[in-house]
Each structure stands twice: as structure tokens, then as C-alpha cells.
């Protein structure tokens, strides 16, 4: 019986090649895109869940500051991890990580390697987390302060096929490290990454060995430099734990009254912020919705064509019923037909995905791998295909199997089916989705363009920047040499990268500061050339002059002055850390972070000796000459270190790399959704022209024009698209308003965006329908009437 069902289904597919091709094409595209999106979603949701103790690991963070300057710091002080483990029974173990800025150039066999992913870590990193060793003793990864652990890829880069254990790497030309372990490359869905790991004990030794102020790793509550993770006892209560951690902190540093602790579950780190608000999860939800909408559109195509063409099979169904076929048998027959068509589409979709995955990875910034032995892959593919098949097969099969055979033989079901309101509803739904996606594409593109073009408060064009290392003590000579080179128009220096100020402090005071008030600021050491170099505007006061007295002077941005409530700030007292000084200038607010964040209080202080980053302004035409000159100066003072630089434009663009990828993928998926919708509309228009062939022939014989016939056939479809536009506009406005809320600086949504999206969808629909309508209108009426 089943074999007969499949034979009949195959004959029906072959017999109706045109409609079968439309259905298979639409379903293949929908399944391929839907599965690709859901694979992206699955990867995002899988971050950090591969650890056996993932549900018991929490990242420790801080909320600091008061009022409008309150911030969340993702790093904590060093002693809190050890004290929590000693004093709180609920804390089973702890791990601290901190960035390595000391050992960056490693040498082996006279080959130099610059490493940017080197991390200081507690040995518990390899016991709390599941990062398995390939070689070495995982229980004792750092037997001494000069041990180093490499990932497999890093070990191959240094030693090739040689055994890495026991090999010695020379760091910065003077410090030897012995390879004591090789760890498997970190999974791509790990929020903790690194290429080389050094012992945390070495970091503490370097930091505190020569201190005369009594500070040590056990009592220094001023340095918030450590990413800290706590492993809690299984099933332990969380209530009050953050308060207990705060009490430990205040017992050791009572003046940090503005500080609170936050605990974030490890599986949430990638997609949520530690205060519980959404980060990347909003994008994940948006992509899930897009995947479902594309699959729904593909299903609608199939359901529309199946139900529309059901009138042509009414007599076939009636004959089957008359000769004894039951409703259940007919239902099964039509489900088998849908299953066969879906099987073909699914096979083509999987093949298409296999071919597109490298391109998709480049577009999305992912490293997805189609491992057909991975059950997670088959979960996504299986659930997508099964859900789509179920949604597409049930209604057409029920409709086709429910005909009254006598009425069908007399042709009394045709009008009911051709005018089916349900099919019109599906067309409206399909194009409403398309309009929403088109409007979303326009708004996302406008927001990204706004970010790129918005006035930042400084001129970043044609500026290259790099860390000076050993050049810093020879800055004056380097500056003089560079300014004599063609293509270089200015040189300055600072302590940080202007595009992303990563330093923060609340250690400040001013006249009028309230008890318990803390203003978090972004400090940056600069020289006298910095402000004019970047074309920043001083709202009040003057720039630094380079005099010795400038070491007691400060320049604040407008937000800092407003947050501190300082009126007439020039000449007013201000303290930064231990330096008591006065405010000599107020600089116009400038963006030094992503525009998802509001401009925060910032302060410039004059301390040339504390600057480690140089900025070189070039002319657009002579940038290559400037880079060459900078490279020569670099080699003069850093002969064993490769020269590495970046343009501020590139650094700025990296801030929005994720948004750029999201915007591009959204545009791509919206385009595919519209094309799938048009494919279904094309099939419906072709079917409408087919069933109205006699009517078209009669109208032409009676003198109807081609334009009149096109209008006749297209009118109903255009009306449905207009209804879809009316429904889509408020939904699109609401959805995109939510998306824009993630940006502190954003565009306004104008009515013309939705009008343009509607016109775009309408034009596409008209072109799609008109193609078939014109073709039908141009047919010879004699042939039309004869065929009918």
C-alpha cells in the first residue's frame, strides 16, 4: 500500500512539473536558510555549556559608582577570590584570570613571535573548567613561576612536530619559560580564550615584589584587574551570597561604600549582562524569529499552491471515493505526496547548506562546522524539517480528502476553493512578513550609517596608532624624526586608545562632592599636542602648555562637569588619585566607546612619562610612506619585536563589527524571504491565469485590451499586498523601536521608511503577478477557447 502511495505521489510530481519546481525551490530555499540561521542560534546558545560544572560556576563582577556615572565592572580585585573560598562554605573553588601586558614577544630558535592572547591564570583554571590537557600534568600545570602552558595550535606554531614539553621559550629577550603542559584548543563556543597561560603567582611577584606600601595579593583592594569565577557547592543556596562578598570587601576597604557584587551564571555570560539585562540574547531572539518567518513563508507557498490546485484534483478524489477509497487513505496519499516533495527539498537543502557554509561563516563571523556525526546538528535539521512538513501537509491533505464526491463530479466545489479566504489570509501574512523585514533592513542600515557618519568630537581620519614599548623613553627624538618624513602632519602620545578608553576610576574629589558620592571617570594621560592633534574643541579654559605646572592641571569633558555639578569650573579644585590640582579646561564631549553607551565622565591629565601609545597623523595619499617611516623608528628601538599598528578608522569599525554582520545577515535573509514570497505569488498568478483561460479568451474576443486583462488578473493580488502593508507597519515600528533601544545614540524612525518598504513590496508583487498576467493576456484567444 505504501509503495503504491509513493508511486502515485511521484507520478503526480512529474505530471505537474511547473508547480512541483516552484514548491521544491521555495521549500529548499526556506529550509536551507532556516537551518543556517538556527545553526547560528544553536551556536550562540551553546556558549560555555560544555563544562560539566557549568551550572555551578558563576562569574563575579562589580557594580560601582553612584548616580548617572554608575557602571558595571567585569573584573574584580584579587583577594576576594581567596577570601571567599576561605570564609564562605558555599564557595568550593575560585579561578582568576588577568591580561598579560608584560610578556608579549617570545623567542624560540631565533624566531620571534608576538603574542596577544597570553593570560595569567590560577592553576584551578584547569580543574574548575573542562579544558583537557593533551600533554603534561593537569593537576599541577604550574610547578613554578616560570612554567607556561600552550594550546595545541600554539605549540605546533613554535615546535612543529617536536615534543613541546620541556622546551624553553625566551620572553622579551630575557625571561625563560619552560613548557609544562599542552592544553587542547579552547572550543569556539567558550567565553574564556587564550593561546598561552602563565602562572598567576608570577604576576603577583612582578606586581608586588618591590612595593614599599605594604600592598600584596592578599590585601590590595584597589586593583580591579581580575576576571574571577567561583565554583559553588552543588545545590548550594545563593541567597545573601553577594551581600556576604560585599561585607568581606568593606571589612578590608571600608571607603568602597558605593560597591556591590554581582554573580552571573556561566551559561549566561555570553548573551546577558551581569545585572540580568539582555546583551546578545536580543539578537538571538531576532534571528530565531526571522528563521521561523522564513520557514512560515515557505510553508505558505506550498499550502497556497496545494489548496489552489485542489479544484483540479476534485474529480480525481471523487472517483477514488466512489470506487471505495476511505478518507483516511486519501489523507495518507496526500501526506505521502507532501513528504516525498519535502524529502527532495530537504536533500537539496542539506546539499546547499554544505556548499554555502564557508561563505556563511565569513559573513556571520562564525566557525560553524557541518559534522554529520554531531547529534546537535541533526536535532536542528530534524526539528526544522519535521515542523515545516507538519505545518504544510495537514491542511491540504484534510481539504483534498474532504470533498463530497457527487458535488465534486458536478463541479460545485470549484468556486468555494478558488475564493478560499484562508488562502488570501496566507498571502496577506506572507507579504506582511516581507514588509516587516524590508522595513527592518532599511532601519538597521540607517542606524549603522548614522554610527559611521556621526560627529565623534574628534578627527580620527588617517591616524595610525601603536604601542611604543622601548620607544617611549626616546619619544622626543622619534617625534622629530617622524615629523621630517613626507606624509606625516602630526605626532602625539597618550596612555590609552582614544577609540576605546578602558581605564576607569572613582578615586577623585572636588568642592561640592557629597558624602558617599562616587563619580566614575575615564582617565587618560596626554601631552600638550593631543587636543589640537585630534581637533577637539575646548568649551572653556585652555589646553596644556607643556609647563611643569601642568602636572597639577586637569581638563574634564562636559559630562564630567555636569555630573559633578561644578559651575564655572575653570580654576576650581579637583583631585585625581593622589594629585591635588585645578581644572584648567573643559573639552567638548567626544565618543570614546560604542554608541550603545552614553558618553561617560572623562578627564585628561598631563603626564607624558605615563604615556605608552603614539599617534601619527598622515595624509591620505602618503599613508604608505608614513607607515614605512614609523616602522623604521620602531625597529631602531624595538629591533626584536615585529612592528604592529592600526588605523583609528579600523579600530572604530571593529566596535560595530557584530552590528555590521547582523545588519548584513538581516538584509540577506529579508531578501531571501521576499524572493520566496514572490515565488509563491508567481505560482498563484500562473494558476489563476490557467483556471481563467476561457474567461480571458472570451474577453479578448469581445475586445478587452491586454492592459485590462492584466488589471483583472492582478487586482486581487494587489489588494492583498496593500492589506499586508497596513498590518505590517505598526508591527515593524514596534519591533525596530525595541532594537534601537540598545543604542544610546540612535536615529529617529520616520514614516517614509515604512512607505518606502511598502512601495518596494508592492512593486515586486506587481512585477511578479504582471509577468504571468501579460503572458496570459497575450495568448491567442482561439487557442484559449479551443483548449477549454
C-alpha positions in Angstrom: 0.0 0.0 0.0 2.7 2.5 1.0 4.6 1.6 -2.2 1.6 2.5 -4.2 1.2 5.8 -2.4 4.8 6.8 -3.3 4.3 5.6 -6.9 1.2 7.7 -7.2 2.9 10.7 -5.5 5.9 10.5 -7.8 3.6 10.4 -10.9 1.8 13.5 -9.7 5.0 15.4 -9.1 6.3 14.6 -12.6 3.0 15.3 -14.2 2.9 18.8 -12.7 6.5 19.8 -13.2 6.0 23.5 -13.2 4.2 23.6 -9.8 6.5 20.9 -8.4 9.5 23.0 -9.3 8.1 26.1 -7.7 7.3 24.2 -4.5 10.6 22.4 -4.3 12.6 25.6 -5.0 10.7 27.6 -2.3 11.0 24.8 0.3 14.6 24.2 -0.5 15.5 27.9 -0.1 13.4 28.2 3.1 14.8 25.1 4.7 18.4 25.9 3.8 18.2 29.5 5.2 16.1 28.5 8.2 18.5 25.7 9.1 21.6 28.0 8.7 20.0 30.6 10.9 19.1 28.1 13.6 22.6 26.6 13.5 23.9 30.2 14.2 21.4 30.4 17.1 22.3 27.0 18.4 26.0 28.0 18.5 25.2 31.2 20.4 23.1 29.3 22.9 25.8 26.7 23.4 28.5 29.0 24.8 30.1 27.7 28.0 27.6 24.9 28.4 30.1 22.1 27.6 31.7 22.4 31.1 30.5 19.6 33.5 30.2 22.2 36.3 28.7 24.9 34.2 25.5 25.2 36.3 27.6 25.7 39.5 30.1 28.2 38.1 29.4 31.9 38.4 31.3 35.0 37.2 31.9 37.6 39.8 31.5 41.3 38.8 31.1 44.6 40.5 28.6 47.5 40.3 30.4 50.7 41.2 29.7 54.4 41.4 26.6 56.4 42.2 24.1 58.4 40.2 24.5 58.7 36.5 28.1 57.5 36.5 27.3 54.1 37.9 29.0 51.3 35.9 29.4 47.5 35.9 33.0 46.3 36.0 33.6 42.8 34.6 36.8 42.4 36.7 37.3 42.3 40.4 40.1 42.7 43.0 42.5 39.8 43.5 41.9 39.0 47.3 38.2 38.5 47.1 38.6 35.0 45.4 40.8 33.6 48.1 38.8 35.2 50.9 35.5 33.9 49.5 37.0 30.4 49.3 38.3 30.6 52.9 35.3 32.2 54.6 32.2 31.1 52.7 31.4 27.3 52.8 29.2 27.7 49.7 32.3 28.6 47.6 34.1 25.4 46.6 36.8 26.9 44.5 37.8 30.0 42.5 39.7 31.0 39.4 41.3 34.3 38.5 42.5 35.4 35.1 44.2 38.6 34.1 45.5 40.0 30.8 49.3 39.8 30.2 50.8 43.0 29.2 54.4 42.2 30.4 55.5 39.2 28.3 54.5 39.7 24.7 57.4 38.7 22.5 58.6 35.1 22.7 61.6 33.6 21.0 62.4 30.0 20.0 65.3 29.0 17.7 65.9 32.7 16.9 62.4 33.2 15.7 60.3 35.9 17.3 56.5 35.6 17.9 54.3 38.5 19.1 51.5 37.0 21.3 48.3 38.9 22.0 46.4 36.1 23.7 48.6 35.4 26.7 46.9 35.2 30.0 47.9 34.9 33.7 45.8 32.2 35.3 45.4 30.4 38.6 46.1 26.6 38.3 42.5 26.0 39.2 41.6 27.1 35.6 42.3 23.5 34.5 40.3 21.8 37.3 37.2 24.0 37.6 36.8 24.2 33.9 36.9 21.4 31.3 39.9 22.4 29.3 41.7 19.0 29.0 45.5 18.6 28.8 47.0 16.8 25.8 50.4 16.6 27.5 51.6 17.5 30.9 50.2 17.2 34.4 46.8 18.9 34.5 46.6 18.7 38.3 49.9 20.7 38.6 50.1 22.9 35.5 52.4 25.5 37.0 55.1 23.8 39.2 57.0 27.1 39.4 56.7 30.7 38.4 58.4 30.1 35.0 56.1 27.4 33.7 54.0 28.0 30.7 51.0 26.1 29.2 50.3 26.3 25.5 47.3 25.3 23.3 47.9 22.6 20.7 47.8 25.1 17.8 50.3 27.4 19.6 52.6 24.5 20.3 52.6 23.5 16.7 53.4 27.1 15.7 56.5 27.1 17.8 57.7 23.5 17.7 56.1 21.8 14.7 56.1 18.0 15.3 58.6 18.2 18.1 57.6 17.3 21.6 56.9 20.6 23.3 57.3 19.5 26.9 60.5 20.8 28.5 61.2 23.3 25.6 62.2 26.8 26.7 60.8 30.0 25.3 62.5 33.3 25.9 60.1 36.2 26.7 61.1 39.8 25.8 64.7 38.6 25.3 65.4 37.9 29.0 62.9 35.8 30.8 62.9 32.0 30.2 59.7 29.9 30.4 59.6 26.1 30.3 56.6 24.4 28.6 54.9 22.3 31.3 51.7 21.5 29.5 49.7 21.5 26.3 46.0 22.0 26.5 43.5 21.2 23.8 42.5 24.3 21.8 39.7 26.1 23.5 36.2 25.4 21.9 34.9 28.2 19.7 31.9 28.5 22.0 34.0 29.3 25.1 33.9 32.8 26.5 37.3 32.1 28.1 40.0 32.0 25.4 43.8 32.2 25.2 46.8 30.8 23.4 49.4 30.8 26.3 48.9 30.6 30.0 51.4 31.9 32.7 51.1 31.3 36.4 49.2 33.9 38.4 51.9 33.7 41.1 54.4 35.3 38.6 52.0 38.2 38.0 51.8 38.8 41.8 55.6 38.6 42.2 56.2 41.1 39.4 53.5 43.4 40.8 54.3 43.4 44.5 57.9 42.3 44.9 59.3 45.8 45.1 56.3 47.6 46.7 57.1 49.7 49.8 53.5 50.5 50.7 52.7 47.1 52.2 50.3 46.1 49.4 50.2 42.4 48.4 48.0 40.0 46.6 46.2 39.3 49.9 45.3 42.9 50.8 45.2 45.0 47.6 41.6 46.0 47.2 42.4 48.8 44.7 43.3 46.9 41.6 40.2 45.7 39.7 42.2 43.7 37.1 41.0 40.1 37.6 38.2 38.1 35.8 37.0 36.0 38.7 34.9 32.8 38.6 33.5 31.0 41.7 32.6 27.3 41.7 29.8 26.8 44.2 28.8 23.7 46.1 26.2 21.7 44.1 22.7 22.8 45.1 24.0 25.5 47.5 21.6 28.4 48.2 22.5 31.7 46.5 20.5 34.0 48.8 22.7 36.6 50.5 26.0 35.5 48.9 26.6 38.8 47.1 26.0 40.7 50.4 28.5 38.5 52.2 31.1 39.1 49.5 30.4 42.9 49.8 30.9 42.7 53.6 34.2 40.9 53.1 35.3 43.7 50.8 34.1 46.5 53.1 35.9 44.9 56.0 39.2 45.3 54.1 38.4 48.6 52.4 35.6 50.5 54.3 35.5 53.5 52.0 34.2 51.5 49.0 30.6 52.0 50.1 29.4 52.5 46.5 30.5 49.0 45.5 28.2 45.9 45.3 29.0 42.4 44.0 27.1 40.6 41.2 27.1 36.9 40.4 26.3 35.8 36.8 25.8 32.1 35.9 28.5 31.0 33.5 26.0 29.9 30.7 24.6 33.5 30.7 27.9 35.3 30.3 27.8 35.3 26.5 24.3 36.6 26.0 23.4 38.5 29.1 24.9 41.3 31.3 25.6 40.6 34.9 22.7 42.8 36.0 20.3 40.5 34.2 19.7 42.7 31.2 19.9 41.3 27.7 23.0 41.7 25.6 23.4 39.4 22.6 20.2 37.5 23.6 18.1 40.1 21.8 19.9 39.4 18.5 19.4 35.7 19.1 15.7 36.1 19.6 15.5 38.3 16.4 17.3 35.6 14.4 15.0 32.9 15.7 12.0 34.9 14.7 13.5 35.5 11.2 14.2 31.8 10.8 10.6 30.9 11.8 9.2 33.6 9.5 11.2 32.3 6.5 10.0 28.8 7.2 6.4 30.0 7.6 6.7 31.8 4.2 7.9 28.6 2.6 5.1 26.7 4.1 2.5 29.3 3.0 3.8 28.9 -0.6 3.2 25.2 -0.5 -0.2 25.4 1.2 -1.4 28.1 -1.1 -0.5 26.3 -4.3 -1.8 22.9 -2.9 -5.1 24.3 -1.9 -5.5 26.4 -5.0 -4.8 23.5 -7.3 -7.1 21.2 -5.3 -10.0 22.1 -7.5 -8.2 20.5 -10.4 -8.0 17.2 -8.4 -11.5 17.3 -7.1 -12.8 14.8 -9.7 -9.8 12.5 -9.1 -10.6 12.5 -5.4 -14.3 11.9 -6.1 -13.5 8.9 -8.4 -11.3 7.4 -5.7 -14.1 7.8 -3.1 -16.7 6.3 -5.4 -14.5 3.2 -6.1 -14.1 2.7 -2.3 -11.2 4.8 -1.1 -11.7 5.9 2.6 -11.0 9.4 3.8 -8.1 8.1 5.9 -6.5 6.5 2.7 -6.9 9.7 0.8 -5.4 11.7 3.7 -2.4 9.4 3.8 -2.0 9.7 0.0 -1.7 13.4 0.1 0.6 13.4 3.2 2.8 11.0 1.3 2.9 13.4 -1.7 3.9 16.2 0.6 6.5 14.0 2.3 8.1 13.0 -1.0 8.3 16.6 -2.1 9.7 17.6 1.3 12.3 14.8 1.1 13.6 16.1 -2.2 13.6 19.7 -0.9 15.4 18.6 2.3 18.1 16.7 0.5 18.7 19.7 -1.8 18.7 22.0 1.2 21.3 19.9 3.1 23.5 19.9 0.0 23.0 23.6 -0.4 24.0 24.2 3.2 27.1 22.1 2.8 28.2 24.2 -0.1 27.3 27.6 1.5 28.7 27.0 5.0 32.2 28.5 4.2 30.6 31.7 2.8 28.1 31.8 5.6 30.9 31.6 8.2 32.7 34.6 6.6 29.5 36.6 6.6 28.5 35.8 10.1 31.9 35.7 11.7 31.2 32.2 12.9 33.2 28.9 12.6 30.3 26.5 12.1 31.2 23.0 11.0 28.8 20.6 9.4 29.7 17.5 11.4 27.1 14.9 10.4 28.1 12.7 13.3 27.0 15.5 15.7 23.6 14.8 17.1 23.0 18.5 17.8 23.2 19.2 14.0 20.6 16.5 13.3 18.4 17.9 16.1 18.3 21.3 14.3 17.8 19.8 10.8 15.3 17.2 12.0 13.2 19.6 14.1 13.1 22.2 11.3 12.1 19.7 8.6 9.6 17.8 10.7 8.0 21.1 11.9 7.8 22.5 8.4 6.4 19.3 7.0 3.7 19.0 9.6 2.7 22.7 9.1 2.5 22.2 5.3 0.9 18.8 4.9 -2.1 18.6 7.3 -4.4 21.3 6.0 -4.0 20.5 2.2 -4.5 16.8 3.0 -7.6 17.4 5.1 -9.0 19.7 2.4 -8.4 17.3 -0.5 -9.7 14.3 1.3 -12.9 16.0 2.5 -14.7 16.6 -0.9 -18.2 15.4 -1.4 -17.8 13.1 -4.4 -21.2 14.0 -6.0 -20.7 17.7 -5.7 -17.1 17.4 -6.9 -18.3 15.5 -10.0 -20.8 18.2 -10.8 -18.1 20.9 -10.3 -19.8 22.5 -7.3 -16.7 22.8 -5.2 -14.6 24.9 -7.6 -15.9 28.3 -6.6 -15.6 27.6 -2.9 -12.0 26.6 -3.3 -10.8 29.3 -5.7 -12.3 32.0 -3.5 -11.0 30.5 -0.2 -10.5 33.2 2.4 -7.9 31.1 4.1 -5.6 31.3 1.1 -6.0 35.1 1.0 -5.1 35.3 4.6 -1.9 33.3 4.0 -0.9 35.7 1.1 -1.5 38.7 3.4 0.6 37.1 6.2 3.4 36.3 3.7 3.7 39.8 2.4 3.2 41.4 5.9 6.3 39.4 7.0 8.1 40.6 3.8 7.3 44.3 4.5 8.4 44.0 8.2 11.8 42.5 7.1 12.2 45.2 4.3 11.5 48.0 6.8 13.8 46.4 9.3 16.6 46.3 6.7 16.2 50.0 5.9 16.2 51.0 9.6 19.2 48.8 10.5 21.1 50.2 7.5 20.2 53.8 8.5 21.4 53.2 12.1 24.7 51.7 11.0 25.2 54.6 8.6 24.4 57.0 11.4 27.1 55.5 13.6 29.7 55.7 10.8 28.8 59.4 10.0 28.1 60.8 13.4 30.4 63.6 14.7 32.6 61.9 17.3 34.1 65.0 18.8 37.5 64.3 17.3 39.1 63.7 13.9 40.1 60.1 13.5 40.8 60.1 9.8 44.3 59.0 8.5 45.6 58.4 12.1 47.7 55.3 12.8 48.5 54.2 16.3 50.7 51.7 18.1 52.2 50.9 21.5 55.7 52.4 21.8 57.3 49.9 24.1 61.0 50.9 24.3 60.4 53.9 22.1 58.6 55.7 24.9 61.8 56.9 26.6 63.0 58.3 23.2 59.7 60.0 22.3 61.1 63.4 21.5 63.7 62.0 19.1 61.1 59.7 17.5 58.6 62.6 17.1 61.3 64.9 15.5 62.3 62.2 13.1 58.7 61.3 12.1 57.7 65.0 11.5 60.5 65.3 9.0 59.1 62.4 6.9 56.8 63.1 3.9 53.2 62.2 4.6 53.2 62.9 8.3 51.5 66.0 9.6 51.4 65.4 13.3 52.5 63.2 16.2 51.2 62.9 19.8 51.0 60.4 22.6 48.6 59.2 25.3 48.1 56.4 27.8 45.2 54.7 26.0 43.5 54.1 22.7 41.2 57.1 22.2 38.5 55.0 20.4 38.1 52.8 23.4 39.1 54.2 26.8 39.4 51.1 29.0 40.7 52.7 32.2 38.2 53.7 35.0 38.5 55.3 38.4 36.3 56.7 41.1 39.2 57.9 43.2 38.5 61.6 42.8 37.2 64.6 44.8 36.1 68.2 44.1 34.4 71.0 46.0 30.8 70.2 46.5 31.2 66.4 46.4 28.5 64.8 48.6 29.3 62.2 51.3 29.1 58.7 49.8 29.1 60.0 46.3 31.4 58.4 43.7 31.8 59.7 40.1 33.3 57.0 37.9 35.6 58.6 35.3 37.7 57.6 32.3 41.2 59.0 32.9 43.7 59.5 30.1 47.3 60.8 30.3 48.2 63.1 27.3 50.8 65.6 26.2 50.2 69.2 25.1 49.7 68.2 21.4 46.9 65.7 21.9 43.9 68.0 21.9 44.9 70.1 18.8 46.1 66.9 17.1 42.6 65.4 17.2 40.9 68.8 16.6 39.0 68.6 19.8 37.1 71.7 20.9 37.7 73.4 24.2 34.4 74.8 25.6 36.1 76.6 28.4 39.6 77.4 29.5 42.9 76.4 27.9 44.9 73.4 26.7 48.0 72.1 28.5 51.1 74.2 27.7 53.8 71.7 28.4 55.0 73.5 31.5 55.9 71.6 34.7 52.8 73.2 36.4 50.6 71.2 34.0 51.1 68.1 36.1 48.7 69.8 38.6 46.1 70.7 36.0 43.1 68.8 34.6 40.9 69.0 31.6 37.4 67.5 32.0 34.8 66.7 29.4 31.3 68.3 29.6 29.7 65.2 31.0 32.1 65.2 34.0 31.5 68.8 34.8 27.7 68.2 34.6 27.9 65.0 36.8 30.0 66.8 39.4 27.6 69.8 39.3 30.6 72.2 39.0 29.6 75.7 37.9 32.3 78.0 36.4 34.8 75.1 36.6 37.9 76.9 35.4 40.2 77.3 38.4 38.2 75.0 40.7 39.9 72.4 42.8 39.9 68.8 41.7 41.7 65.7 42.9 42.6 62.7 40.8 44.1 59.8 42.8 46.7 61.5 45.0 47.2 64.6 42.8 45.5 67.7 44.1 45.1 70.2 41.3 42.8 72.6 39.4 40.6 72.5 36.4 42.1 74.4 33.5 39.9 73.4 30.7 36.6 71.8 29.6 36.6 69.8 26.4 33.5 69.2 24.3 32.0 65.7 24.8 33.5 63.1 22.5 32.7 59.5 21.9 35.3 57.1 23.3 33.2 53.9 23.3 30.5 52.2 21.4 27.4 54.3 20.7 25.4 51.7 22.6 26.8 53.5 25.7 26.2 57.1 26.7 29.2 59.4 27.0 30.7 59.0 30.4 32.7 61.4 32.5 36.3 61.6 31.3 39.4 63.5 32.4 42.7 64.4 30.7 45.8 64.8 32.9 49.3 65.9 31.9 51.7 63.1 32.4 53.9 62.5 29.4 56.0 59.9 31.2 52.9 57.8 31.7 52.0 57.6 28.0 52.7 54.4 26.1 50.8 54.9 22.9 51.8 57.1 19.9 49.5 58.6 17.3 50.8 59.6 13.9 48.6 61.6 11.5 49.2 61.1 7.8 47.9 62.5 4.6 45.6 60.1 2.7 47.9 59.9 -0.3 51.1 59.3 1.6 50.0 56.9 4.3 52.3 54.1 3.0 55.3 56.4 3.4 54.2 57.3 6.9 53.9 53.6 7.8 57.3 52.9 6.5 58.8 55.8 8.4 57.1 54.6 11.6 58.3 51.1 11.0 62.0 52.3 10.8 61.7 54.2 14.0 60.1 51.2 15.7 63.0 48.9 14.5 65.5 51.4 15.9 64.3 51.0 19.4 62.5 47.6 19.3 64.7 45.5 17.0 63.5 42.1 18.1 59.7 42.9 18.1 57.6 42.8 15.0 56.0 46.2 14.1 52.2 46.2 14.6 49.9 49.2 14.1 46.3 50.0 13.4 44.4 53.0 12.0 41.8 54.5 14.2 39.2 54.1 11.5 39.8 50.3 11.6 39.6 50.2 15.4 36.4 52.3 15.3 34.8 49.9 12.8 35.7 46.9 15.0 33.4 48.3 17.7 30.5 47.7 15.4 31.7 44.5 13.7 28.9 42.5 15.3 26.3 45.0 14.3 27.6 45.2 10.8 27.4 41.4 10.5 23.9 41.4 12.0 22.8 44.1 9.5 24.2 42.3 6.5 22.6 39.0 7.5 19.3 40.7 8.2 19.4 42.2 4.7 20.3 38.9 3.2 17.6 37.0 5.0 15.0 39.7 4.2 15.9 39.5 0.5 15.5 35.7 0.5 12.2 35.9 2.3 10.9 38.4 -0.3 12.1 36.2 -3.1 10.3 33.1 -1.6 7.1 35.2 -1.2 7.4 36.2 -4.8 7.9 32.7 -5.9 4.7 31.7 -4.2 2.9 34.7 -5.7 4.2 33.7 -9.1 2.8 30.2 -8.8 -0.6 31.5 -7.7 -0.7 34.0 -10.6 0.2 31.2 -13.0 -2.6 29.0 -11.6 -5.1 31.9 -11.7 -4.3 32.5 -15.3 -4.6 28.8 -16.0 -8.1 28.4 -14.5 -9.4 31.6 -16.1 -8.1 30.8 -19.6 -11.6 30.5 -21.1 -12.7 33.8 -19.4 -9.6 35.6 -20.8 -10.2 34.2 -24.3 -13.9 35.4 -24.2 -12.9 38.8 -23.0 -10.3 39.2 -25.8 -12.8 38.1 -28.4 -15.1 40.8 -27.1 -12.4 43.4 -27.4 -10.7 43.5 -24.0 -7.2 45.1 -24.1 -4.0 43.5 -22.7 -3.8 46.2 -20.0 -7.4 45.5 -19.0 -6.8 41.7 -18.7 -3.6 42.3 -16.7 -5.5 44.6 -14.4 -8.2 42.0 -14.0 -5.8 39.2 -13.0 -3.5 41.4 -10.8 -6.2 43.4 -9.0 -7.0 40.8 -6.3 -3.3 40.2 -5.5 -2.5 43.9 -5.3 -5.4 44.4 -2.8 -4.0 41.6 -0.6 -0.5 43.2 -0.7 -1.9 46.6 0.3 -3.7 44.9 3.3 -0.4 43.3 4.2 1.3 46.7 4.3 -1.3 48.1 6.6 -0.9 45.2 9.0 3.0 45.2 8.8 3.7 48.9 9.5 2.8 49.0 13.2 4.5 45.7 13.9 7.7 46.8 12.1 7.6 50.1 14.0 7.3 48.3 17.4 10.0 45.7 16.6 12.6 48.2 15.3 11.9 50.7 18.1 12.8 47.8 20.5 16.0 47.1 18.6 17.1 50.7 18.6 16.7 51.0 22.4 20.0 49.1 22.6 21.8 52.2 21.3 22.3 55.3 23.4 22.6 57.3 20.2 20.2 56.4 17.5 18.2 57.6 14.6 14.5 58.6 14.6 12.1 56.3 12.8 10.4 58.3 10.1 7.1 57.4 8.4 8.7 57.4 4.9 10.8 54.3 5.8 7.6 52.2 6.1 6.1 53.9 3.0 9.3 53.0 1.1 9.2 49.4 2.3 5.5 49.1 1.3 6.1 50.6 -2.2 9.1 48.2 -2.6 7.0 45.2 -1.7 4.1 46.4 -3.9 6.4 46.9 -6.9 7.9 43.5 -6.5 4.4 41.9 -6.2 3.1 43.8 -9.3 6.1 42.7 -11.4 5.7 39.1 -10.2 2.0 39.0 -11.0 2.2 41.0 -14.2 4.7 38.6 -15.8 2.1 35.8 -15.7 -0.8 38.1 -16.4 0.8 39.6 -19.5 1.7 36.1 -20.7 -1.9 35.0 -20.3 -3.3 38.2 -21.9 -1.1 37.7 -25.0 -2.3 34.2 -25.7 -4.3 33.6 -28.9 -8.0 33.6 -27.8 -8.8 30.9 -30.4 -6.2 28.5 -28.7 -7.5 29.5 -25.3 -11.1 28.7 -26.1 -10.2 25.5 -28.0 -8.1 24.2 -25.0 -11.1 24.8 -22.7 
